[in-house]
Amino acid sequence: MVAAEDPQVILNGTSVYVKAGETFDFEQDYSLHVKYVNPESERVWVSLSLNGESVADSILGRGEVFTYSSNSSPVFNITMDRIYYGSSGELVTFDPVYQYVDQRYPYNPDDEKMQNKVQNTSDNESQNQRVPFLNPTLLVLFALLLPYVYEHR
């Protein structure tokens, strides 16, 4: 068993992409839902759930950090990185994202599904979220076109 002062890392600084109104599923039945994006203030309202029940909410601006702990042990440390605007809605990037084992719930680091997710997070995140435009190359292209789209909306 891992001591509270030495948390076991599940996600170590990965990037997570969530479209406004959608949810990203983490290990141990946690999920992050982007409830609302305010384009004027460039802030997002997020909700962290465990087994479908909300455990914490926060409103984040660029570079702001959302943390969640259980029994004084860190479970999540999530930084809101950017908001991308497009005709199909807003896409929020969180980077870096850290998830630590919540000792109250089972976690098997040898689980093949988890190993694949951690080693290849960008592929799995886009597949899990069913957002086809999460290819990193397309995101860069989108970021370059963002000022033009924003000026002409």
N, C-alpha and C positions, 0 to 999 in steps of 0.2 A: 504494500500500500504506500502511496505517495504522501509525504507529510504536507500539511497545509502551507508551510513556508516554502515549499519546493514543488510548485504545481507542474503537472505533466502537460506538455503542450500538445494540442491536437492540430491547430492551425497556427503556423508561425509566420505572420506578416504577409499573408496572401492578399490578393485583391478579390473583391466580391462586387458583382454588378447586379443591381436590382432595379427593375422598371417600376415607376410610380404605380401604386395599387397592387403590386405583386409581392411575393414572399420568397425568401431564400432559406432553404432548410440546412441546418447544421447537424452535427453529430449530437447524440444524447437527447434527441427529440426537441432541440431548440430551433426556433425559426425567427428571422428578422423580416418584418413587414414594413414597407415604405408606405405609410398611410397617406401622406400629402406632401407635395412639393410647392413651395411658394416662390415663383419666378422673380418677383420683385425684390424680396429680401434674400434670395438664394439660400433658403433654409429648408430643411426636410424634417418631417415628423415621422419618427420610427417607433416601432413597437417590438419588443422582444417577448416571445412567447415560449412557454415550456408545456409540451403536451397539449397545445392549442389554447392554453390559458395565458393571458398577458401577465408578465411579471415585472415589466418596466417599460416606460415610454420616455422619449427624449426628443427635443427639437435641436437640430444641429446645423451649424453653418460650416463653411469650408474650413478644414483643419481642426474642427472641434472633435473631442473624443467622448464617446459613450462607453461607460464602464458598467459592468454588472458583476457583483460578487455574491457568493453563497457561503454562509457560515464563515465570514471574514476571509474567504479564499477567492481570488479572482477567477472568473469564468469567461468573461468577454472583455476585450479592449478593442473598440472599433472606431476608426477615424473616418469621418466623412471627407472624401477627397474632392469630388466634382459632381456637377449636375450637367448633363448634356440634354439639350432641347431639340426636339425634332417633331415631324408631323405625326408620328405615332405615339408621342408622349415624351415624358422625361425619363432619363436613365441616370441613376445615381451610382457613383463609384465610391466604394469604401476601401481605403488603402492607407495603412496596413490594417489587417484584421487578425486578431489573436483570439484563439479559443483554447481554454485550459479545461482539463478534466474536472467535472463537477463530481466530487467524491460521493455524493448521495445517490448517484445513478451508475449503472454498469457501463463500462467502456472496454472494448477489446481492441488494443492497438494492432493486433495481428489480423484483424478483419480485412479481407482482401478488398472489399468495397471501399473501406476508408483509405487504405494504402493507395488505391487508384485515384481517389479523390484528391488526396494531398499531393501526390506526385504530378497530377495532371489537372490542376484545379481549373484552369481557364476553359478547357474542353468540357469538363463535367458541369461547371457552373452554367455555361451556355446551354447545355443539353437539359439540365435540371430545370432551368428557368424558361425553356422553350422560347428563347429570344434569339432568332437566327442571326442578328447583326452584331453579335458579340465577338466576332473575329477581331483579334488585336489590330490587324492591318486596317480593317474597316473602321474601327474606333478612331484610329489616327486620322484617317480620311475625314471622318465625321467631325472630329475636333477642328480640323483645318477649315471645313466648310461652315462650322458653327457661327462665326462672326457674320458671314454673309446671310445665313438663314435668320439669325437674330435681328439683323437690320431690316430685313424685308418681310417681317411678319405683321 
